[in-house]
Amino acid sequence: MDKLIIIVASISFSYYFINIAGITFWIKRKLNYTRWQRLKPFDCLTCLSVWVAVILFFMPAIAPEFIATIFLSGIIANNIK
């Protein structure tokens, strides 16, 4: 069950970070990147979720649960509106 929470937390954090909050686009504007220049792993949903999962794997069990709750609720709220 812990591994499933880590997977949900990493995917929901990455999706929210890239697609909803648009932090990647903000970083690209500040660094004067063009739209097509890559900022890996921050603009790649697959890459970012893998690295977040690695980080969450080594954190205490409460951190992935907290991140999954916060960011999954943000994704659901965004899709409902």
PEJO-V776816 format. One record per pair of residues at least 24 apart in sequence whose ideal C-beta (glycine too) atoms are under 8 Angstrom apart, sorted by the first residue. I is the first residue (numbers start at 0). J is the second residue. D is the distance in whole Angstrom. If there is no record, write none. Layout:
BEGIN
((I J D) (I J D))
END
This chain:
BEGIN
((1 60 6) (1 63 7) (4 63 5) (4 64 6) (4 67 6) (5 52 6) (5 55 5) (5 56 6) (5 63 5) (6 52 7) (7 67 5) (7 71 7) (8 51 7) (8 52 8) (8 55 6) (8 63 4) (8 64 8) (8 66 4) (8 67 4) (8 70 7) (8 71 8) (9 48 5) (9 49 7) (9 51 4) (9 52 4) (9 55 6) (10 48 5) (11 66 7) (11 67 6) (11 70 4) (11 71 4) (11 73 8) (11 74 6) (12 48 8) (12 51 5) (12 66 6) (12 70 5) (13 44 5) (13 47 4) (13 48 4) (13 51 6) (14 44 6) (14 48 8) (14 70 8) (14 74 6) (15 70 4) (15 73 5) (15 74 6) (16 41 8) (16 47 7) (17 41 8) (17 42 7) (17 44 6) (17 47 7) (18 44 8) (19 73 6) (19 74 7) (19 77 5))
END
